[in-house]
Amino acid sequence: MTAQKSDHTLSASQQITNWLQDFDQTLRTKNIDKAAEFFEKEGYWRDLVSFTWNIKTLEGQDEIKEMLSHTLETTEPHDWQLDGDAVENNGVIEAWISFKTKVSKGYGHLRLRNGKAWTLLTTMTELTDFPEKRKKLRSKGAEHGADPNRLTWQEKRELEEKNLGYSEQPYCLVIGGGQGGIGLGARLRQLEVPTIVIDKQPRPGDTWRNRYKSLCLHDPVWYDHMPYLPFPDNWPVFTPKDKVGDWLEMYTKIMELNYWGSTECVNAAFDEELQQWNVEVDRAGERLVLHPKQLVLATGMSGLPNIPEITGAKDFAGEQHHSSQHPGGEAYRDKKCVVLGANNSAHDICAALWENGADVTMIQRSSTHIIKSNTLMDEVLGGLYSEEAVENGITTYKADLTFGSIPFKIMPEFHEPVYRKVAEIDADFYKRLTDAGFMLDFGEDHTGLFMKYLRRGSGYYIDVGASELVAEGKIKLKPNVSIDHIKPKSVVLTDGTELEADLIVYATGFGSMNGWAAKIISQEVADKVGKCWGMGSDTAKDSGPWEGELRNMWKPTQQEALWFHGGNLHQSRHYSQYLSLQIKARMEGLETPVYGLQEVHHLE
């Protein structure tokens, strides 16, 4: 068999093995033109660090050829192997694969159609000379023999905590101690990268504890594990906020992270000459300057709160705050409450206010995608993240890689039929919502929740009960309007309607993560790196040009030694692996030639 033809008399596994052997040989001979022909003309190669020292999708033979012409010499890929058995379905053969490069071990996924690669995923899993100290490489923990100067494990930890940031500098500083910063901190710890994670809240998990009382994760437990330490089997499907907070605090302690609570970053600047950051922090009233070589902003997927400037807001006699500051519904019994927004937080807050006896009105400015939680689990996530998936041998790691193996360009093709089915299954539910006046959408191309999330990070609600209250009129709805101006005891909408108000909640989302870069470093650096998130899909709030990957996330940026880390628990868990390897490689002085560094297009 050659790469050009598929021999259907061969098993799926044999076809994959033949493709890998031929591809391996072609790469060894550095025949780049021939290597590109192993792919369909419009085939895809998604690389997570192993070839490009970047997160990059190559679309079509020409882009693949271009990438190989820049990377093949230094990468030296070899030893491509099939892992397990290949599976054939509707003319597509899928397989897990492993490979090696000059400095790393890799793992990936391959889809063949008619003997050619439709999609190839390659990921770096380990730096060959710097493996994580786990399993057979784990520390003994005890030092046998006699030593009068012996330090216990605890004494060593105390010494490290005392010195790091004072007599010794961290190699990496992570600003933001939520689940993203903590998960990345654990990865860097395992790679022996001296790291400090800072957060302005006193305790790990406080960001969750301080939110409104009814908050729970809307994603199921199988989707939300942290690196290394999965939730136990009795963990609830949807984790309540305080339980998330306690888990993060416990995780930080068990994983022995150098976590500084009550610590705020005052400012940061990169010293070109010394190739290090100067970061001034306030640690519980103590001012000090840290000098990390790498700086990670792990300030959540979102940036600073978006609070609209509305005429008359200063004169409002009641209470007003952004959804991120909302304490819960308990204090608002019999109060007139207006919530501006109609996405996840708006629905959660409206439902909690209603439960606590408030009169609540949701103001919906633009359409929202709604999917019922159970339907999301059954029809969308279940194949990869569910108890059934676990029973079928789909580990969290394999689920993450399967999700990651689908290039963003063709992801809509995978999602569109799923959400058509969702629309049919819950047709009665959707009809009752729209009959109540709710402006509903499934995304511009009917691709639903995940594409909206990846493109813009907003515009949806996973329904855990609030939609029923909207459909029944218990949560009052004012669609297709906004607040025109505010009076001392009321709001006036753009259609002239006036609503009495004791409370206004701005569930109006957040800006781009680079807002934090502007605040902490400078507007100049924020402009230099450009927008974070979105991929240039040319849909609402995600203007082009097409990037093919999420902008600036988990990969090198136009500002040397500055990284962005965030996303949901699934993304934080999965992509923290690649970010930690990129940082470790730089610490060890490995050559890390970045291919295809993202250009910056200044977007609205």
C-alpha positions in Angstrom: 0.0 0.0 0.0 1.1 3.6 -0.7 -0.1 6.8 0.9 -2.1 7.5 -2.3 -4.4 4.5 -2.2 -6.5 2.7 0.3 -6.6 -1.1 0.1 -9.9 -2.2 1.7 -8.6 -5.8 2.0 -6.3 -4.6 4.7 -7.6 -4.1 8.3 -8.1 -0.6 9.6 -5.1 -1.0 11.9 -2.9 -2.2 9.0 -3.9 0.7 6.8 -2.9 3.1 9.6 0.4 1.3 10.3 1.3 1.4 6.6 0.5 5.1 6.4 2.6 5.8 9.5 5.6 3.8 8.2 5.5 5.5 4.8 5.0 8.9 6.3 7.9 8.3 8.8 10.2 7.3 5.9 9.2 10.3 3.8 9.9 12.7 6.7 13.3 11.0 7.4 14.3 11.6 3.8 13.0 15.2 4.2 10.9 15.0 1.0 8.5 17.7 2.0 6.4 17.8 -1.2 5.7 14.1 -0.9 5.0 14.4 2.8 2.2 16.9 2.1 0.7 14.5 -0.3 0.0 12.1 2.5 -2.9 14.5 3.4 -6.1 15.3 1.5 -5.7 18.4 -0.6 -7.8 20.2 2.1 -6.5 18.0 4.9 -5.7 19.4 8.4 -2.7 19.1 10.7 -3.3 20.4 14.2 -0.1 20.7 16.2 0.1 21.3 19.9 3.8 22.4 20.5 5.6 19.2 19.2 6.5 20.6 15.7 5.7 24.3 15.9 6.5 25.3 19.5 3.1 26.9 19.1 -0.6 25.9 19.0 -1.3 25.9 15.3 -3.6 24.3 12.7 -2.3 23.9 9.2 -5.2 23.9 6.7 -4.4 22.2 3.3 -1.3 20.7 1.7 0.3 24.1 1.0 0.2 25.2 4.7 1.5 21.8 5.8 4.3 22.0 3.3 5.2 25.5 4.5 5.2 24.4 8.1 7.4 21.3 7.4 9.9 23.4 5.4 10.5 25.5 8.5 10.3 22.8 11.2 11.4 19.4 9.9 15.1 20.1 10.2 15.0 21.0 13.9 12.2 18.6 14.9 13.6 15.3 13.5 10.3 13.3 13.9 10.6 9.5 14.0 9.2 6.3 15.4 5.5 6.8 14.4 3.5 4.0 15.9 -0.1 2.9 16.1 -1.4 2.8 19.7 -4.1 0.2 20.2 -6.5 -0.7 17.4 -7.8 1.6 14.7 -11.5 1.9 14.1 -13.4 2.3 10.8 -16.7 4.1 10.7 -18.5 5.5 7.5 -15.3 5.3 5.5 -13.2 7.1 8.1 -10.4 5.2 9.9 -9.5 6.7 13.3 -6.5 5.8 15.4 -4.4 6.9 18.3 -0.7 7.3 17.5 2.6 8.0 19.2 5.8 9.5 17.8 9.1 11.1 18.9 11.0 14.2 18.0 14.5 15.3 18.8 13.6 16.6 22.2 10.2 15.2 23.1 7.7 12.3 23.1 4.4 12.9 21.3 0.9 11.5 21.1 -1.8 12.1 18.6 -4.8 11.2 16.6 -5.2 10.4 12.9 -8.2 10.2 10.6 -7.8 8.6 7.2 -10.2 8.7 4.3 -9.3 6.7 1.1 -5.7 6.3 2.3 -5.0 10.0 3.0 -5.1 12.0 6.2 -8.2 14.1 6.7 -7.0 15.2 10.2 -3.8 14.7 12.1 -3.3 15.9 15.7 0.2 15.9 17.1 0.8 16.9 20.8 3.9 17.1 22.9 3.5 14.9 26.0 6.9 15.0 27.6 10.4 16.5 27.2 12.6 13.5 26.8 15.4 14.7 29.1 13.0 16.4 31.6 10.2 13.9 32.4 7.8 14.5 35.2 8.8 12.7 38.4 5.9 10.4 38.6 5.0 6.7 38.5 8.4 4.9 38.2 10.2 8.3 38.6 8.4 9.4 41.7 10.4 10.6 44.8 11.1 8.1 47.5 9.9 10.6 50.2 12.2 9.1 52.8 15.9 9.2 53.0 17.2 6.0 54.5 20.4 5.9 56.4 21.8 8.2 59.1 22.4 12.0 58.5 22.7 14.4 61.4 21.8 17.3 59.0 18.8 15.7 57.6 15.8 17.9 56.7 12.3 16.4 56.8 9.9 16.8 53.9 8.1 19.4 55.9 11.2 21.3 56.7 12.2 21.4 53.0 8.8 22.7 52.1 9.0 25.4 54.8 12.4 26.5 53.6 11.2 26.7 50.0 8.2 28.8 51.1 10.4 31.1 53.1 13.0 31.6 50.3 11.0 31.7 47.1 10.2 35.3 46.1 12.8 36.6 48.6 16.3 35.1 48.5 15.4 33.0 45.4 13.4 34.2 42.4 10.6 32.2 40.8 11.2 31.2 37.2 7.5 31.7 36.5 4.9 33.9 38.1 1.2 33.1 37.6 -1.1 36.0 38.2 -4.6 34.6 39.1 -5.2 31.8 41.5 -8.5 30.4 40.3 -8.8 26.9 38.8 -6.7 27.8 35.8 -3.7 29.2 37.7 -3.8 26.4 40.3 -4.0 23.7 37.6 -1.0 25.3 35.7 0.8 25.7 39.0 0.5 21.9 39.6 1.8 21.1 36.1 4.8 23.4 36.6 5.4 21.9 40.0 5.6 18.4 38.5 8.1 19.8 36.0 10.2 21.3 38.8 9.8 24.9 37.5 10.0 27.3 40.5 6.6 29.0 40.4 4.6 31.3 42.5 0.8 31.6 42.0 -0.7 34.9 43.3 -4.2 35.9 44.0 -5.8 38.9 45.7 -8.3 36.7 47.6 -7.0 35.4 50.9 -7.7 31.6 50.3 -7.6 29.5 47.2 -11.2 29.0 46.1 -12.5 32.3 47.5 -13.4 33.5 44.0 -16.0 30.7 44.0 -17.0 31.1 47.7 -17.8 34.8 47.2 -20.3 34.4 44.3 -24.0 34.2 44.7 -25.4 31.4 46.9 -27.0 29.3 44.2 -24.0 29.1 41.8 -23.1 25.6 40.6 -20.9 24.4 37.8 -23.1 23.9 34.7 -20.7 21.4 33.2 -20.8 17.8 34.5 -18.1 16.4 36.8 -16.5 14.2 34.1 -15.7 17.4 32.1 -14.2 19.3 35.1 -11.4 17.2 36.6 -8.2 19.0 37.6 -4.8 17.7 36.4 -3.4 14.6 38.2 -6.2 14.5 40.8 -9.7 13.6 39.5 -12.8 14.1 41.6 -13.8 11.0 43.6 -16.5 8.7 42.3 -19.1 10.1 44.7 -18.6 13.7 43.6 -21.9 15.4 42.6 -22.5 15.8 38.8 -22.8 19.6 39.1 -20.4 20.9 41.7 -21.8 23.6 44.1 -19.6 26.7 44.3 -18.4 26.2 47.9 -17.5 22.6 47.1 -15.4 23.9 44.1 -13.7 26.4 46.5 -12.9 23.8 49.1 -11.5 21.4 46.4 -9.2 24.1 45.0 -7.9 25.0 48.5 -7.3 21.3 49.3 -5.7 20.7 45.8 -3.3 23.7 46.3 -2.2 22.2 49.6 -1.8 18.6 48.5 -0.1 19.5 45.2 2.3 21.7 47.4 1.9 24.9 45.3 3.6 28.1 46.3 0.4 30.0 46.5 0.3 33.6 47.8 -3.1 34.7 48.8 -4.0 38.3 49.7 -1.5 39.3 47.0 -2.2 41.8 44.3 0.0 42.6 41.3 0.6 46.4 41.3 2.4 46.6 38.0 4.7 44.6 35.8 7.3 45.5 33.1 9.6 43.4 31.0 13.3 44.2 31.1 14.7 43.6 27.6 18.3 43.7 28.7 18.0 41.2 31.6 15.3 39.2 29.8 13.1 39.1 32.9 10.0 40.7 34.4 10.0 43.2 37.2 6.7 42.6 39.0 5.7 44.7 42.0 3.3 43.0 44.3 1.5 43.8 47.5 1.5 40.7 49.7 -0.9 41.4 52.6 0.6 44.9 52.9 4.2 44.0 52.2 5.5 45.5 49.0 8.1 43.5 47.1 9.4 43.1 43.5 9.6 39.7 41.9 11.8 38.9 38.9 10.3 36.0 37.0 11.6 35.0 33.6 8.1 34.1 32.5 4.8 35.8 33.3 1.4 34.1 33.0 -1.9 35.9 33.2 -4.4 33.3 34.5 -7.1 35.8 35.2 -10.0 33.7 33.9 -11.2 33.5 30.3 -12.6 36.9 30.6 -11.1 40.3 31.3 -12.4 43.2 33.4 -16.2 43.5 33.9 -18.1 45.3 31.2 -20.2 47.9 32.9 -22.2 50.1 30.5 -22.2 53.8 31.0 -25.9 54.7 31.3 -27.3 58.2 31.7 -28.6 58.7 35.2 -26.8 55.8 36.8 -25.1 58.1 39.3 -28.5 59.3 40.5 -30.0 55.9 41.2 -31.2 55.6 44.7 -31.2 51.8 44.9 -28.4 49.3 44.6 -26.5 48.5 41.3 -23.6 46.2 40.6 -22.0 43.9 38.0 -23.0 40.2 38.0 -19.5 39.3 39.3 -20.3 41.3 42.5 -23.8 39.9 43.0 -24.1 38.5 46.6 -27.2 36.3 45.9 -31.0 36.9 46.2 -31.5 36.7 49.9 -31.6 40.4 50.6 -34.1 41.3 47.9 -37.4 39.9 49.0 -40.3 42.0 47.7 -37.8 44.3 45.9 -38.1 45.3 42.3 -35.1 43.9 40.5 -33.9 44.6 36.9 -31.2 42.3 35.4 -29.6 43.6 32.2 -28.5 40.6 30.2 -29.8 37.2 29.2 -26.8 34.8 29.3 -25.7 32.3 32.0 -25.2 34.7 34.9 -28.3 36.7 34.1 -30.5 33.5 34.2 -28.9 32.2 37.4 -29.3 35.6 39.2 -32.9 36.0 38.0 -33.8 32.5 39.2 -32.2 33.1 42.6 -33.9 36.5 43.0 -37.3 34.9 42.1 -36.7 32.0 44.6 -36.1 34.6 47.3 -39.4 36.4 46.6 -38.2 39.3 44.5 -40.0 40.9 41.5 -37.5 40.3 38.8 -37.3 41.5 35.1 -34.8 40.2 32.6 -33.8 42.7 29.9 -32.7 40.8 26.8 -30.8 43.0 24.4 -30.0 40.3 21.8 -30.8 36.7 21.1 -29.4 33.9 23.4 -28.7 30.3 22.7 -30.3 28.0 25.3 -29.7 24.3 25.8 -31.2 22.2 28.6 -28.5 20.7 30.9 -29.8 17.2 30.5 -29.9 17.4 26.8 -26.4 18.8 26.7 -25.2 15.9 28.8 -27.1 13.3 26.7 -26.6 14.5 23.2 -23.5 16.7 23.2 -21.1 15.7 26.0 -22.2 12.2 26.8 -20.0 10.4 24.2 -16.8 11.8 25.8 -17.7 13.0 29.3 -20.1 10.7 31.2 -20.1 7.6 33.3 -20.9 5.6 30.2 -17.9 7.1 28.4 -15.7 6.1 31.4 -17.2 2.5 31.3 -16.3 2.4 27.6 -12.7 3.1 28.3 -12.7 6.8 27.4 -10.3 8.4 29.9 -10.5 12.1 30.5 -7.2 12.4 28.6 -8.5 10.6 25.6 -11.8 12.6 25.7 -9.7 15.9 25.8 -7.6 14.7 22.8 -10.6 13.6 20.8 -12.2 17.0 21.3 -8.8 18.6 20.4 -8.4 16.5 17.3 -11.1 18.3 15.4 -9.8 21.4 13.7 -11.8 24.5 14.4 -12.4 25.1 10.7 -14.5 21.9 10.4 -15.8 21.8 14.0 -19.1 23.4 12.8 -19.7 20.4 10.6 -19.6 18.1 13.7 -21.8 20.4 15.8 -24.5 21.5 13.4 -26.3 18.1 13.1 -26.1 17.6 16.9 -27.9 20.9 17.5 -30.5 20.2 14.8 -31.3 17.1 16.8 -31.4 19.1 20.1 -33.8 21.5 18.5 -36.1 18.6 17.6 -35.9 16.9 21.0 -36.7 20.0 22.9 -39.0 21.6 20.4 -41.9 22.1 22.9 -39.6 23.7 25.4 -38.2 26.1 22.8 -41.7 27.0 21.6 -42.8 27.9 25.1 -39.8 30.1 25.5 -40.3 31.9 22.2 -44.0 32.2 22.8 -43.0 34.1 26.0 -41.1 36.6 23.8 -37.6 35.2 24.4 -35.2 35.8 21.5 -33.6 32.4 20.9 -30.8 31.3 18.6 -28.6 28.4 17.9 -25.7 30.4 16.7 -25.4 32.0 13.2 -24.9 28.6 11.6 -27.0 26.5 14.0 -23.8 25.1 15.7 -24.9 25.8 19.2 -23.1 26.2 22.5 -19.5 25.3 21.9 -19.0 27.3 18.8 -20.5 30.3 20.5 -18.3 29.7 23.5 -15.1 29.4 21.3 -16.0 32.3 19.0 -17.1 34.9 21.6 -17.3 33.3 25.1 -20.8 34.6 25.6 -24.4 34.4 24.2 -25.7 31.3 25.8 -27.3 29.7 28.9 -27.2 26.1 30.0 -30.7 25.7 31.4 -30.9 24.4 34.9 -34.3 25.8 35.6 -34.4 29.5 34.9 -35.8 29.1 31.4 -38.9 27.4 32.8 -39.5 30.6 34.9 -39.1 32.8 31.9 -41.5 30.6 29.9 -44.1 30.8 32.7 -43.7 34.5 33.1 -42.4 34.2 36.7 -39.2 35.9 35.5 -40.6 38.9 33.6 -39.0 39.5 30.2 -38.4 42.6 28.1 -36.8 41.4 24.8 -35.1 43.4 22.1 -34.6 46.5 24.3 -31.9 47.9 26.6 -31.8 50.6 29.3 -32.0 54.0 27.8 -31.5 56.0 31.1 -31.9 55.6 34.8 -34.0 57.6 37.2 -33.5 57.6 41.0 -36.2 54.9 41.5 -36.7 53.4 38.0 -35.1 52.5 34.7 -36.5 53.7 31.3 -36.0 51.3 28.4 -35.3 52.1 24.8 -38.9 51.5 23.9 -40.1 54.0 26.5 -41.2 51.5 29.1 -40.5 52.6 32.6 -39.8 49.9 35.3 -39.6 50.6 39.0 -36.3 49.4 40.4 -34.6 48.8 43.8 -31.8 46.8 42.3 -30.0 46.8 38.9 -27.7 44.0 38.0 -25.4 44.4 35.0 -25.0 40.9 33.7 -23.2 42.4 30.8 -20.1 40.1 30.6 -16.4 40.9 30.5 -13.9 42.4 28.2 -11.0 40.5 26.5 -8.3 39.1 28.8 -5.8 41.6 27.4 -7.7 44.2 29.5 -5.7 42.7 32.4 -2.5 43.1 30.4 -3.4 46.8 29.9 -4.1 47.2 33.7 -1.1 45.3 35.0 1.6 46.0 32.4 0.6 48.7 29.9 -1.8 49.6 27.1 1.1 49.4 24.8 1.7 45.7 25.6 -2.0 45.0 25.5 -2.1 46.4 22.0 1.0 44.5 21.0 -0.5 41.1 21.9 -4.0 42.0 20.6 -7.2 40.4 21.5 -7.5 37.2 23.4 -10.0 34.5 22.6 -12.1 34.0 19.5 -10.6 32.7 16.2 -11.7 35.1 13.5 -14.8 33.3 12.4 -16.4 36.5 11.1 -19.4 35.9 13.2 -20.9 38.2 15.9 -18.2 39.5 18.3 -15.5 37.4 16.5 -14.5 39.4 13.5 -12.0 38.1 11.0 -9.4 37.4 9.7 -9.5 33.7 10.3 -6.9 32.5 12.8 -7.8 28.8 13.1 -7.0 28.8 16.8 -8.0 30.7 19.9 -6.1 34.0 19.9 -3.2 34.2 22.3 -4.3 31.3 24.5 -1.7 28.9 26.0 0.9 29.8 23.3 3.6 32.4 22.6 2.4 36.0 22.1 3.9 39.0 20.5 5.2 40.0 23.9 8.1 37.9 24.8 7.7 35.8 28.0 4.0 36.7 28.4 1.4 34.0 28.3 -2.4 33.8 28.7 -4.0 30.8 30.4 -7.7 30.4 31.0 -10.9 28.9 29.7 -13.3 26.4 31.3 -12.1 23.6 33.6 -11.7 21.2 30.6 -9.6 23.7 28.6 -7.5 24.7 31.6 -6.8 21.1 32.4 -5.9 20.1 28.9 -4.0 23.1 27.6 -2.0 23.6 30.9 0.0 20.6 29.8 1.2 22.3 26.7 1.8 25.6 28.3 3.8 24.0 31.1 6.0 22.2 28.6 6.7 25.4 26.7 7.8 27.1 29.9 9.9 24.2 31.1 11.7 24.0 27.7 12.7 27.6 28.0 13.9 27.2 31.5 16.1 24.3 30.4 17.5 26.4 27.6 16.1 24.2 24.8 15.8 25.6 21.3 12.1 26.6 20.9 11.8 28.1 17.4 8.2 29.3 17.2 6.5 28.7 13.9 3.6 30.8 12.8 3.5 33.3 15.7 0.0 34.8 15.6 -0.1 38.2 13.8 -2.1 40.9 15.6 -5.1 42.4 13.9 -6.7 45.2 15.8 -10.3 44.2 16.3 -13.4 45.9 17.5 
